[in-house]
Amino acid sequence: MSNIRTILNHKTNSTIIVISQEATVYTAVETMCDHNIGCLPVMDGARLVGIFTERDYARKVILQGKASKETKIAEIMTQNPVWVTPKTDINQCMRIMNTQYFRHLPVLEDGLIVGVISIGDLVSQIIHEQSKVIEQLEQYIKTA
């Protein structure tokens, strides 16, 4: 199994879209919609301080009757998010996401954000690697 760096290297869009904790929830949702993404790392300068997800919006804004144009990200973001490094094994990330019900994980290297991976990224990479193994086994069987 490969590591997270493999996924980051194969992502077609390497731009990391982030948001300030002072931004409104409305701005965050608009940004996620514009970029077709499901989460935003929340930054204080270059430091990751939280993560804002579609789930946060549904549970902490909509269901609590808050106004998205008035509520600041800092009020509802998930603080101190779990993160991984580019060297983290894909299986370990899958375990983290599965046991803690996350769909996204920020990737930090030397304290700086270098990417965000989704559960879909992990599943795609695992399928790709398993396809390669199957192909190799089929070739082995054909030549044996």
HUMO-V896103 format. One record per residue. N is the residue number from 1. RES is the residue in one small letter. PSI is psi in degrees with one decimal (999 if undefined). D_CENTER is the distance of its C-alpha to the mean C-alpha in Angstrom with 1 decimal. Layout:
n->N res->RES psi->PSI d_center->D_CENTER
n->N res->RES psi->PSI d_center->D_CENTER
//
This chain:
n->1 res->m psi->142.3 d_center->19.1
n->2 res->s psi->-175.8 d_center->17.2
n->3 res->n psi->-177.4 d_center->14.6
n->4 res->i psi->-30.0 d_center->11.2
n->5 res->r psi->-36.8 d_center->13.4
n->6 res->t psi->-45.1 d_center->14.6
n->7 res->i psi->-46.1 d_center->11.4
n->8 res->l psi->-38.4 d_center->11.0
n->9 res->n psi->-24.3 d_center->14.7
n->10 res->h psi->-3.9 d_center->14.7
n->11 res->k psi->135.1 d_center->12.2
n->12 res->t psi->-30.1 d_center->14.7
n->13 res->n psi->109.3 d_center->13.3
n->14 res->s psi->3.6 d_center->12.4
n->15 res->t psi->130.4 d_center->12.8
n->16 res->i psi->115.3 d_center->10.3
n->17 res->i psi->123.8 d_center->11.1
n->18 res->v psi->172.8 d_center->11.6
n->19 res->i psi->154.1 d_center->14.1
n->20 res->s psi->150.1 d_center->16.9
n->21 res->q psi->-14.4 d_center->17.6
n->22 res->e psi->-10.6 d_center->20.9
n->23 res->a psi->158.8 d_center->19.7
n->24 res->t psi->159.4 d_center->20.5
n->25 res->v psi->-38.2 d_center->18.3
n->26 res->y psi->-46.1 d_center->20.0
n->27 res->t psi->-40.6 d_center->19.0
n->28 res->a psi->-46.5 d_center->15.3
n->29 res->v psi->-41.0 d_center->15.6
n->30 res->e psi->-42.0 d_center->17.7
n->31 res->t psi->-44.5 d_center->15.3
n->32 res->m psi->-39.9 d_center->12.5
n->33 res->c psi->-45.1 d_center->15.4
n->34 res->d psi->-32.7 d_center->16.7
n->35 res->h psi->3.4 d_center->13.7
n->36 res->n psi->50.0 d_center->12.8
n->37 res->i psi->159.7 d_center->9.2
n->38 res->g psi->0.4 d_center->8.1
n->39 res->c psi->161.1 d_center->6.8
n->40 res->l psi->126.1 d_center->8.3
n->41 res->p psi->138.2 d_center->8.5
n->42 res->v psi->125.9 d_center->12.2
n->43 res->m psi->149.5 d_center->14.5
n->44 res->d psi->93.4 d_center->18.2
n->45 res->g psi->-123.0 d_center->19.4
n->46 res->a psi->3.3 d_center->17.4
n->47 res->r psi->128.9 d_center->16.4
n->48 res->l psi->121.6 d_center->13.1
n->49 res->v psi->-11.2 d_center->14.6
n->50 res->g psi->-177.0 d_center->12.1
n->51 res->i psi->141.2 d_center->9.2
n->52 res->f psi->127.3 d_center->10.4
n->53 res->t psi->166.7 d_center->9.4
n->54 res->e psi->-35.7 d_center->11.8
n->55 res->r psi->-40.2 d_center->12.9
n->56 res->d psi->-42.9 d_center->13.9
n->57 res->y psi->-48.0 d_center->15.9
n->58 res->a psi->-43.1 d_center->17.6
n->59 res->r psi->-32.4 d_center->18.5
n->60 res->k psi->-9.2 d_center->19.2
n->61 res->v psi->-65.8 d_center->20.7
n->62 res->i psi->-55.1 d_center->22.1
n->63 res->l psi->-20.2 d_center->23.4
n->64 res->q psi->4.4 d_center->24.8
n->65 res->g psi->25.9 d_center->26.5
n->66 res->k psi->156.2 d_center->25.1
n->67 res->a psi->120.3 d_center->25.5
n->68 res->s psi->-24.1 d_center->22.3
n->69 res->k psi->-10.7 d_center->24.4
n->70 res->e psi->-21.4 d_center->25.7
n->71 res->t psi->131.0 d_center->22.9
n->72 res->k psi->148.2 d_center->21.1
n->73 res->i psi->-39.9 d_center->17.4
n->74 res->a psi->-28.1 d_center->18.7
n->75 res->e psi->-27.0 d_center->20.4
n->76 res->i psi->-5.4 d_center->17.7
n->77 res->m psi->158.7 d_center->14.3
n->78 res->t psi->115.2 d_center->13.1
n->79 res->q psi->156.2 d_center->14.8
n->80 res->n psi->59.4 d_center->14.3
n->81 res->p psi->150.7 d_center->10.7
n->82 res->v psi->139.2 d_center->10.4
n->83 res->w psi->166.0 d_center->9.0
n->84 res->v psi->173.1 d_center->10.0
n->85 res->t psi->167.5 d_center->12.1
n->86 res->p psi->-21.5 d_center->12.6
n->87 res->k psi->-7.1 d_center->15.4
n->88 res->t psi->135.1 d_center->13.7
n->89 res->d psi->142.6 d_center->14.9
n->90 res->i psi->-40.2 d_center->13.0
n->91 res->n psi->-38.1 d_center->15.1
n->92 res->q psi->-41.7 d_center->14.3
n->93 res->c psi->-41.6 d_center->10.5
n->94 res->m psi->-41.7 d_center->11.7
n->95 res->r psi->-44.4 d_center->14.2
n->96 res->i psi->-50.3 d_center->11.9
n->97 res->m psi->-39.3 d_center->9.8
n->98 res->n psi->-46.1 d_center->13.3
n->99 res->t psi->-27.3 d_center->15.4
n->100 res->q psi->5.6 d_center->13.4
n->101 res->y psi->40.9 d_center->12.2
n->102 res->f psi->151.7 d_center->8.5
n->103 res->r psi->-13.2 d_center->6.5
n->104 res->h psi->144.7 d_center->2.9
n->105 res->l psi->125.8 d_center->3.8
n->106 res->p psi->149.5 d_center->5.3
n->107 res->v psi->121.2 d_center->7.8
n->108 res->l psi->143.5 d_center->11.3
n->109 res->e psi->123.2 d_center->14.6
n->110 res->d psi->38.2 d_center->17.9
n->111 res->g psi->-3.3 d_center->16.4
n->112 res->l psi->143.3 d_center->14.7
n->113 res->i psi->128.6 d_center->11.2
n->114 res->v psi->-1.9 d_center->11.0
n->115 res->g psi->175.5 d_center->7.6
n->116 res->v psi->132.7 d_center->3.9
n->117 res->i psi->149.0 d_center->3.6
n->118 res->s psi->166.6 d_center->4.1
n->119 res->i psi->-34.9 d_center->7.4
n->120 res->g psi->-38.8 d_center->9.3
n->121 res->d psi->-44.3 d_center->8.6
n->122 res->l psi->-46.8 d_center->10.0
n->123 res->v psi->-43.4 d_center->12.7
n->124 res->s psi->-43.2 d_center->13.8
n->125 res->q psi->-41.7 d_center->14.2
n->126 res->i psi->-44.3 d_center->16.1
n->127 res->i psi->-43.8 d_center->18.2
n->128 res->h psi->-46.9 d_center->19.0
n->129 res->e psi->-38.7 d_center->20.1
n->130 res->q psi->-35.4 d_center->22.1
n->131 res->s psi->-40.0 d_center->23.8
n->132 res->k psi->-40.7 d_center->24.9
n->133 res->v psi->-44.2 d_center->26.4
n->134 res->i psi->-43.5 d_center->28.2
n->135 res->e psi->-43.3 d_center->29.6
n->136 res->q psi->-40.7 d_center->30.8
n->137 res->l psi->-39.7 d_center->32.4
n->138 res->e psi->-41.2 d_center->34.1
n->139 res->q psi->-38.8 d_center->35.5
n->140 res->y psi->-43.5 d_center->36.7
n->141 res->i psi->-40.2 d_center->38.5
n->142 res->k psi->-33.0 d_center->40.1
n->143 res->t psi->-9.6 d_center->41.5
n->144 res->a psi->999 d_center->42.6
//
